[in-house]
Amino acid sequence: MKIEEIRWDNLTKLLDFLYAGKRVLRKELTEKMKIRNSTLSYLLNELTKLEMIRIEKIAGGRGRPNHVVSLNPEHGTVFGVKLGRESLRAIIFDFSLKKIDSIEYPLHEIGKSIPDVISELKRFVEHYKPVGAGFAVSGTVDLKSKRIIKSPILNLRNFDFEPVISKLALSEFVMCNDVDALHIGQIVESGIINKSSLTVSFGVGIGASYYDGQDIFVGSDGKTAFEFGHHGVDPDGEKCYCGRIGCLETVASEYVLVKERAGSIGNFVANFDLFRPIINQFREKAKKEERLQEYERIIKSLSYYLSNLVLSLRPAILWIGGEGIVSEWIFNDIVKSIHLNIEDGWEIKPEIMRITDPESWEKGAAFLLLRKYISSRIKVGNKG
């Protein structure tokens, strides 16, 4: 590895620990990052010059005082945006990823909604002047060209996002898959950055994201990859809206709640606004009651195929979240079913936790933007 690559690797680790730990002792940073004190001083000096961090002295008993390192919330603001089937939600964070403000815009037909969405976001951008924005999008995303390769649920294919963003006059922006953003947001929020983890999102659709303890799994071609909801589970099953036969979403998503009314998952996705009120009624009912029979088949199917994924990846942590996990009993039933599907002899016992932070999607997208922003700022500073 080249010296410059080592430097950027150390800088990335430093940012990860600061965003995850919020306020971290300097001594702790050298131990966790496994670097020399002089190397840490160099990295901290660069970030201090750019007014991105704060270093405070605190009393530590005898000897030298301890130093606590934290991000400077006043350095600037950043947008985290989630673009999903049900709505567009944007949150403005300060530089330490503390929420300042938010907007939510219900989406109907995304193509027709875009002008209105741009207008709303532009108003926010003009008011807060963020350093950039991170967009979490449902579907397969090309991280380099910033295109939505395929998003059946948004009815978008090979959609170039750059012209849309240019209208917002943002100097920096990144795009990622929405479940990857959910996963990254949870990693940052929990501070657990040194263990492998699997995140699964359940709702109108199903998604998954895997983190090996260092990076989120992405395809070798630079495109987001992990279409868990479109894994084939029944070769003689229903045709999915993605074009495949017998996808997991046809048997284990919230679509199953309205399957008889919808007739097909293709009709469900194409006319989602007709079924949205019914889905919301089920969610409200599930919040109030201990068990709903309508969920039994869904939970059984989802848990069975999720246990296969756990068996293959052996994550240390399994996070389960999404708009469909509206009550503790749904989460608990999924956990019980997973345990039943994995024998003790496999010695696979991930810590299974529910994602309860409703802002994890936006936070993850904002974090990715801040990584890019800090990297570019330091490169410019060095050239100067």
HELIX and SHEET records of a PDB file:
HELIX    1   1 ILE A    3  GLY A   21  1                                  19    
HELIX    2   2 ARG A   26  MET A   33  1                                   8    
HELIX    3   3 ASN A   37  LYS A   49  1                                  13    
HELIX    4   4 ILE A  110  TYR A  128  1                                  19    
HELIX    5   5 GLU A  162  SER A  166  1                                   5    
HELIX    6   6 ASP A  178  SER A  190  1                                  13    
HELIX    7   7 PHE A  228  HIS A  230  5                                   3    
HELIX    8   8 GLU A  249  ALA A  252  1                                   4    
HELIX    9   9 GLU A  254  VAL A  258  5                                   5    
HELIX   10  10 LYS A  259  ALA A  262  1                                   4    
HELIX   11  11 ILE A  265  ALA A  270  1                                   6    
HELIX   12  12 PHE A  272  LYS A  288  1                                  17    
HELIX   13  13 GLN A  293  TYR A  295  5                                   3    
HELIX   14  14 GLU A  296  LEU A  313  1                                  18    
HELIX   15  15 GLU A  328  ASN A  341  1                                  14    
HELIX   16  16 ASP A  344  TRP A  346  5                                   3    
HELIX   17  17 SER A  360  LYS A  383  1                                  24    
SHEET    1   A 3 ARG A  23  LEU A  25  0                                        
SHEET    2   A 3 ASN A  66  LEU A  71 -1                                        
SHEET    3   A 3 ILE A  53  ILE A  58 -1                                        
SHEET    1   B 5 LYS A  99  PRO A 106  0                                        
SHEET    2   B 5 SER A  87  ASP A  94 -1                                        
SHEET    3   B 5 THR A  77  LEU A  83 -1                                        
SHEET    4   B 5 ALA A 133  VAL A 137  1                                        
SHEET    5   B 5 PHE A 173  ASN A 177  1                                        
SHEET    1   C 3 THR A 140  ASP A 142  0                                        
SHEET    2   C 3 ARG A 147  SER A 151 -1                                        
SHEET    3   C 3 LEU A 156  ASP A 160 -1                                        
SHEET    1   D 4 ILE A 206  TYR A 211  0                                        
SHEET    2   D 4 SER A 197  PHE A 202 -1                                        
SHEET    3   D 4 ILE A 317  GLY A 321  1                                        
SHEET    4   D 4 GLU A 351  ARG A 354  1                                        
END                                                                             
